[in-house]
């Protein structure tokens, strides 16, 4: 099943740009996962299990490396990449 996820990261109490860029770079390194970045969020596309594993792994890494962050996601069971 293909999915599309819109995810936004909000690091708390730090310089946010490097933390967000690091998260995006790590997501893009996952095979079978496609990312599109804009000024408001990152869209992630691919097979459900691959996308969710990539997001789960990289959110966990962000929590360990960078401390407190808020992630906001929307998930749809369709591939909406334009």
SVG drawing of the C-alpha trace seen along z (x, -y; Angstrom):
<svg xmlns="http://www.w3.org/2000/svg" viewBox="-6 -29 29 31">
<polyline fill="none" stroke="black" stroke-width="0.4" points="0.0,0.0 1.4,-3.4 1.2,-6.3 1.9,-10.0 2.9,-11.6 3.2,-15.3 5.5,-15.9 6.8,-19.0 9.4,-19.1 9.6,-21.8 12.8,-21.6 12.3,-23.3 14.8,-25.8 17.6,-25.5 18.7,-26.7 16.1,-24.9 17.4,-24.9 20.3,-22.5 18.2,-20.0 15.4,-20.1 17.9,-19.7 19.6,-16.8 16.2,-15.1 15.3,-15.6 18.7,-14.4 18.4,-11.2 14.9,-10.5 16.1,-11.0 18.8,-8.3 16.2,-5.6 15.8,-3.3 12.3,-3.3 11.3,-6.6 10.9,-9.8 10.9,-13.2 9.7,-16.6 10.6,-19.6 8.8,-23.0 8.9,-26.0 6.2,-24.5 6.7,-20.7 8.3,-17.7 6.2,-15.2 7.3,-11.6 6.1,-9.0 6.4,-5.3 5.3,-1.9 3.6,-2.2 6.0,0.0 9.1,-1.6 7.9,-5.2 6.7,-4.6 9.9,-2.7 12.0,-5.6 10.0,-8.2 10.0,-6.2 13.8,-5.6 14.6,-9.2 12.3,-10.7 13.9,-8.5 17.4,-9.6 16.3,-13.2 14.9,-12.8 18.2,-11.2 20.5,-13.6 18.7,-16.9 16.5,-16.8 12.9,-17.9 11.1,-18.3 7.5,-18.3 6.5,-16.4 3.2,-16.9 2.1,-14.4 -0.7,-13.8 -0.9,-10.4 -3.1,-9.3 -3.2,-5.8 -2.6,-7.1 0.5,-8.3 -0.1,-12.0 3.3,-13.1 2.8,-15.5"/>
</svg>
